[in-house]
Amino acid sequence: MFDRKVIRFLVGSTIISSLFSVGIVILTILHHLRIQELILDTRRSLQNSNLE
């Protein structure tokens, strides 16, 4: 009984921590892509204003 509880706790905490780290990675990638889009947009607007 004690062993099962410990194993269940270890498995649960491992799954939670892995989901947490995967979520952080996904958020970081999305944030990075968003920043790149903002940089590209500002570059485009700067180029457009220079052309005019």
Biopython code that builds the backbone (N, CA, C, O; Angstrom):
import numpy as np
from Bio.PDB.StructureBuilder import StructureBuilder

atoms = [
    (1, "MET", "N", (0.833, -1.202, 0.000)),
    (1, "MET", "CA", (0.000, 0.000, 0.000)),
    (1, "MET", "C", (0.874, 1.261, 0.000)),
    (1, "MET", "O", (0.662, 2.188, -0.782)),
    (2, "PHE", "N", (1.863, 1.264, 0.903)),
    (2, "PHE", "CA", (2.758, 2.428, 0.991)),
    (2, "PHE", "C", (3.538, 2.592, -0.310)),
    (2, "PHE", "O", (3.706, 3.713, -0.791)),
    (3, "ASP", "N", (4.013, 1.495, -0.879)),
    (3, "ASP", "CA", (4.790, 1.555, -2.117)),
    (3, "ASP", "C", (3.942, 2.117, -3.255)),
    (3, "ASP", "O", (4.415, 2.935, -4.044)),
    (4, "ARG", "N", (2.700, 1.679, -3.336)),
    (4, "ARG", "CA", (1.817, 2.167, -4.409)),
    (4, "ARG", "C", (1.609, 3.677, -4.297)),
    (4, "ARG", "O", (1.650, 4.388, -5.301)),
    (5, "LYS", "N", (1.391, 4.156, -3.096)),
    (5, "LYS", "CA", (1.188, 5.599, -2.908)),
    (5, "LYS", "C", (2.433, 6.371, -3.328)),
    (5, "LYS", "O", (2.334, 7.406, -3.987)),
    (6, "VAL", "N", (3.595, 5.871, -2.949)),
    (6, "VAL", "CA", (4.842, 6.548, -3.298)),
    (6, "VAL", "C", (5.028, 6.558, -4.802)),
    (6, "VAL", "O", (5.392, 7.581, -5.382)),
    (7, "ILE", "N", (4.780, 5.421, -5.436)),
    (7, "ILE", "CA", (4.932, 5.331, -6.901)),
    (7, "ILE", "C", (3.952, 6.268, -7.584)),
    (7, "ILE", "O", (4.316, 6.972, -8.527)),
    (8, "ARG", "N", (2.708, 6.282, -7.112)),
    (8, "ARG", "CA", (1.704, 7.166, -7.709)),
    (8, "ARG", "C", (2.105, 8.624, -7.547)),
    (8, "ARG", "O", (1.935, 9.426, -8.465)),
    (9, "PHE", "N", (2.637, 8.968, -6.374)),
    (9, "PHE", "CA", (3.084, 10.341, -6.129)),
    (9, "PHE", "C", (4.245, 10.704, -7.057)),
    (9, "PHE", "O", (4.266, 11.789, -7.638)),
    (10, "LEU", "N", (5.206, 9.791, -7.191)),
    (10, "LEU", "CA", (6.354, 10.052, -8.063)),
    (10, "LEU", "C", (5.911, 10.210, -9.510)),
    (10, "LEU", "O", (6.353, 11.133, -10.195)),
    (11, "VAL", "N", (5.047, 9.325, -9.981)),
    (11, "VAL", "CA", (4.560, 9.407, -11.365)),
    (11, "VAL", "C", (3.781, 10.695, -11.574)),
    (11, "VAL", "O", (3.966, 11.377, -12.582)),
    (12, "GLY", "N", (2.915, 11.030, -10.635)),
    (12, "GLY", "CA", (2.116, 12.249, -10.749)),
    (12, "GLY", "C", (2.979, 13.492, -10.783)),
    (12, "GLY", "O", (2.765, 14.380, -11.608)),
    (13, "SER", "N", (3.951, 13.561, -9.891)),
    (13, "SER", "CA", (4.808, 14.760, -9.857)),
    (13, "SER", "C", (5.677, 14.830, -11.111)),
    (13, "SER", "O", (5.950, 15.920, -11.614)),
    (14, "THR", "N", (6.111, 13.681, -11.616)),
    (14, "THR", "CA", (6.910, 13.672, -12.846)),
    (14, "THR", "C", (6.084, 14.169, -14.019)),
    (14, "THR", "O", (6.563, 14.976, -14.816)),
    (15, "ILE", "N", (4.841, 13.692, -14.135)),
    (15, "ILE", "CA", (3.966, 14.117, -15.231)),
    (15, "ILE", "C", (3.689, 15.617, -15.124)),
    (15, "ILE", "O", (3.742, 16.336, -16.122)),
    (16, "ILE", "N", (3.395, 16.081, -13.910)),
    (16, "ILE", "CA", (3.093, 17.501, -13.725)),
    (16, "ILE", "C", (4.288, 18.365, -14.086)),
    (16, "ILE", "O", (4.142, 19.385, -14.758)),
    (17, "SER", "N", (5.472, 17.956, -13.639)),
    (17, "SER", "CA", (6.665, 18.767, -13.927)),
    (17, "SER", "C", (6.986, 18.746, -15.415)),
    (17, "SER", "O", (7.402, 19.762, -15.972)),
    (18, "SER", "N", (6.798, 17.591, -16.070)),
    (18, "SER", "CA", (7.084, 17.530, -17.513)),
    (18, "SER", "C", (6.078, 18.372, -18.291)),
    (18, "SER", "O", (6.459, 19.059, -19.239)),
    (19, "LEU", "N", (4.810, 18.333, -17.913)),
    (19, "LEU", "CA", (3.806, 19.177, -18.564)),
    (19, "LEU", "C", (4.139, 20.647, -18.355)),
    (19, "LEU", "O", (3.996, 21.464, -19.265)),
    (20, "PHE", "N", (4.587, 20.975, -17.140)),
    (20, "PHE", "CA", (4.929, 22.357, -16.812)),
    (20, "PHE", "C", (6.077, 22.847, -17.694)),
    (20, "PHE", "O", (6.028, 23.947, -18.243)),
    (21, "SER", "N", (7.120, 22.005, -17.820)),
    (21, "SER", "CA", (8.275, 22.422, -18.631)),
    (21, "SER", "C", (7.900, 22.506, -20.107)),
    (21, "SER", "O", (8.362, 23.406, -20.808)),
    (22, "VAL", "N", (7.079, 21.591, -20.585)),
    (22, "VAL", "CA", (6.639, 21.639, -21.982)),
    (22, "VAL", "C", (5.835, 22.918, -22.227)),
    (22, "VAL", "O", (6.004, 23.574, -23.254)),
    (23, "GLY", "N", (4.969, 23.264, -21.287)),
    (23, "GLY", "CA", (4.190, 24.494, -21.414)),
    (23, "GLY", "C", (5.078, 25.721, -21.464)),
    (23, "GLY", "O", (4.831, 26.637, -22.248)),
    (24, "ILE", "N", (6.113, 25.746, -20.634)),
    (24, "ILE", "CA", (7.037, 26.881, -20.630)),
    (24, "ILE", "C", (7.746, 26.980, -21.970)),
    (24, "ILE", "O", (7.903, 28.073, -22.513)),
    (25, "VAL", "N", (8.180, 25.835, -22.510)),
    (25, "VAL", "CA", (8.870, 25.833, -23.808)),
    (25, "VAL", "C", (7.950, 26.377, -24.891)),
    (25, "VAL", "O", (8.370, 27.197, -25.707)),
    (26, "ILE", "N", (6.691, 25.927, -24.905)),
    (26, "ILE", "CA", (5.726, 26.381, -25.923)),
    (26, "ILE", "C", (5.497, 27.883, -25.794)),
    (26, "ILE", "O", (5.479, 28.602, -26.793)),
    (27, "LEU", "N", (5.319, 28.356, -24.550)),
    (27, "LEU", "CA", (5.108, 29.795, -24.342)),
    (27, "LEU", "C", (6.320, 30.597, -24.795)),
    (27, "LEU", "O", (6.183, 31.669, -25.384)),
    (28, "THR", "N", (7.514, 30.065, -24.513)),
    (28, "THR", "CA", (8.740, 30.765, -24.920)),
    (28, "THR", "C", (8.820, 30.861, -26.436)),
    (28, "THR", "O", (9.167, 31.909, -26.981)),
    (29, "ILE", "N", (8.494, 29.749, -27.126)),
    (29, "ILE", "CA", (8.547, 29.748, -28.594)),
    (29, "ILE", "C", (7.534, 30.740, -29.157)),
    (29, "ILE", "O", (7.856, 31.517, -30.056)),
    (30, "LEU", "N", (6.308, 30.715, -28.626)),
    (30, "LEU", "CA", (5.273, 31.644, -29.103)),
    (30, "LEU", "C", (5.697, 33.087, -28.859)),
    (30, "LEU", "O", (5.518, 33.946, -29.722)),
    (31, "HIS", "N", (6.257, 33.349, -27.686)),
    (31, "HIS", "CA", (6.699, 34.700, -27.347)),
    (31, "HIS", "C", (7.810, 35.136, -28.297)),
    (31, "HIS", "O", (7.825, 36.278, -28.757)),
    (32, "HIS", "N", (8.731, 34.238, -28.587)),
    (32, "HIS", "CA", (9.836, 34.555, -29.491)),
    (32, "HIS", "C", (9.316, 34.877, -30.886)),
    (32, "HIS", "O", (9.760, 35.834, -31.521)),
    (33, "LEU", "N", (8.359, 34.056, -31.360)),
    (33, "LEU", "CA", (7.790, 34.294, -32.687)),
    (33, "LEU", "C", (7.071, 35.637, -32.719)),
    (33, "LEU", "O", (7.162, 36.369, -33.705)),
    (34, "ARG", "N", (6.362, 35.960, -31.651)),
    (34, "ARG", "CA", (5.631, 37.225, -31.596)),
    (34, "ARG", "C", (6.606, 38.393, -31.649)),
    (34, "ARG", "O", (6.360, 39.377, -32.346)),
    (35, "ILE", "N", (7.718, 38.289, -30.912)),
    (35, "ILE", "CA", (8.723, 39.360, -30.920)),
    (35, "ILE", "C", (9.306, 39.502, -32.319)),
    (35, "ILE", "O", (9.504, 40.622, -32.791)),
    (36, "GLN", "N", (9.590, 38.371, -32.999)),
    (36, "GLN", "CA", (10.121, 38.434, -34.362)),
    (36, "GLN", "C", (9.143, 39.131, -35.287)),
    (36, "GLN", "O", (9.547, 39.934, -36.128)),
    (37, "GLU", "N", (7.844, 38.828, -35.138)),
    (37, "GLU", "CA", (6.832, 39.480, -35.979)),
    (37, "GLU", "C", (6.815, 40.979, -35.725)),
    (37, "GLU", "O", (6.715, 41.769, -36.664)),
    (38, "LEU", "N", (6.913, 41.375, -34.460)),
    (38, "LEU", "CA", (6.932, 42.805, -34.133)),
    (38, "LEU", "C", (8.146, 43.484, -34.755)),
    (38, "LEU", "O", (8.041, 44.586, -35.292)),
    (39, "ILE", "N", (9.306, 42.818, -34.680)),
    (39, "ILE", "CA", (10.525, 43.395, -35.266)),
    (39, "ILE", "C", (10.350, 43.541, -36.778)),
    (39, "ILE", "O", (10.709, 44.568, -37.353)),
    (40, "LEU", "N", (9.798, 42.511, -37.414)),
    (40, "LEU", "CA", (9.593, 42.570, -38.867)),
    (40, "LEU", "C", (8.620, 43.695, -39.218)),
    (40, "LEU", "O", (8.839, 44.421, -40.189)),
    (41, "ASP", "N", (7.559, 43.845, -38.445)),
    (41, "ASP", "CA", (6.579, 44.906, -38.703)),
    (41, "ASP", "C", (7.217, 46.285, -38.572)),
    (41, "ASP", "O", (6.983, 47.159, -39.407)),
    (42, "THR", "N", (8.015, 46.482, -37.539)),
    (42, "THR", "CA", (8.648, 47.791, -37.359)),
    (42, "THR", "C", (9.641, 48.048, -38.485)),
    (42, "THR", "O", (9.759, 49.179, -38.958)),
    (43, "ARG", "N", (10.354, 47.014, -38.920)),
    (43, "ARG", "CA", (11.286, 47.199, -40.033)),
    (43, "ARG", "C", (10.531, 47.597, -41.299)),
    (43, "ARG", "O", (10.958, 48.488, -42.033)),
    (44, "ARG", "N", (9.397, 46.921, -41.548)),
    (44, "ARG", "CA", (8.602, 47.241, -42.738)),
    (44, "ARG", "C", (8.110, 48.680, -42.677)),
    (44, "ARG", "O", (8.207, 49.413, -43.661)),
    (45, "SER", "N", (7.589, 49.082, -41.543)),
    (45, "SER", "CA", (7.060, 50.450, -41.425)),
    (45, "SER", "C", (8.193, 51.475, -41.566)),
    (45, "SER", "O", (8.001, 52.545, -42.143)),
    (46, "LEU", "N", (9.375, 51.138, -41.034)),
    (46, "LEU", "CA", (10.520, 52.055, -41.197)),
    (46, "LEU", "C", (10.909, 52.155, -42.668)),
    (46, "LEU", "O", (11.186, 53.247, -43.165)),
    (47, "GLN", "N", (10.929, 51.032, -43.357)),
    (47, "GLN", "CA", (11.279, 51.053, -44.770)),
    (47, "GLN", "C", (10.235, 51.824, -45.563)),
    (47, "GLN", "O", (10.589, 52.594, -46.456)),
    (48, "ASN", "N", (8.980, 51.637, -45.260)),
    (48, "ASN", "CA", (7.915, 52.344, -45.955)),
    (48, "ASN", "C", (8.026, 53.858, -45.746)),
    (48, "ASN", "O", (7.849, 54.638, -46.681)),
    (49, "SER", "N", (8.319, 54.256, -44.514)),
    (49, "SER", "CA", (8.430, 55.684, -44.243)),
    (49, "SER", "C", (9.665, 56.259, -44.916)),
    (49, "SER", "O", (9.668, 57.432, -45.289)),
    (50, "ASN", "N", (10.709, 55.465, -45.077)),
    (50, "ASN", "CA", (11.911, 55.940, -45.766)),
    (50, "ASN", "C", (11.654, 56.101, -47.276)),
    (50, "ASN", "O", (12.181, 57.009, -47.919)),
    (51, "LEU", "N", (10.830, 55.193, -47.817)),
    (51, "LEU", "CA", (10.564, 55.244, -49.250)),
    (51, "LEU", "C", (9.728, 56.470, -49.612)),
    (51, "LEU", "O", (9.911, 57.066, -50.673)),
    (52, "GLU", "N", (8.811, 56.839, -48.723)),
    (52, "GLU", "CA", (7.888, 57.943, -49.058)),
    (52, "GLU", "C", (8.511, 59.303, -49.057)),
    (52, "GLU", "O", (7.831, 60.294, -49.323)),
]
sb = StructureBuilder()
sb.init_structure("model")
sb.init_model(0)
sb.init_chain("A")
sb.init_seg("    ")
for serial, (resi, resn, name, xyz) in enumerate(atoms, 1):
    if name == "N":
        sb.init_residue(resn, " ", resi, " ")
    sb.init_atom(name, np.array(xyz, "f"), 0.0, 1.0, " ", f" {name:<3s}", serial, name[0])
structure = sb.get_structure()
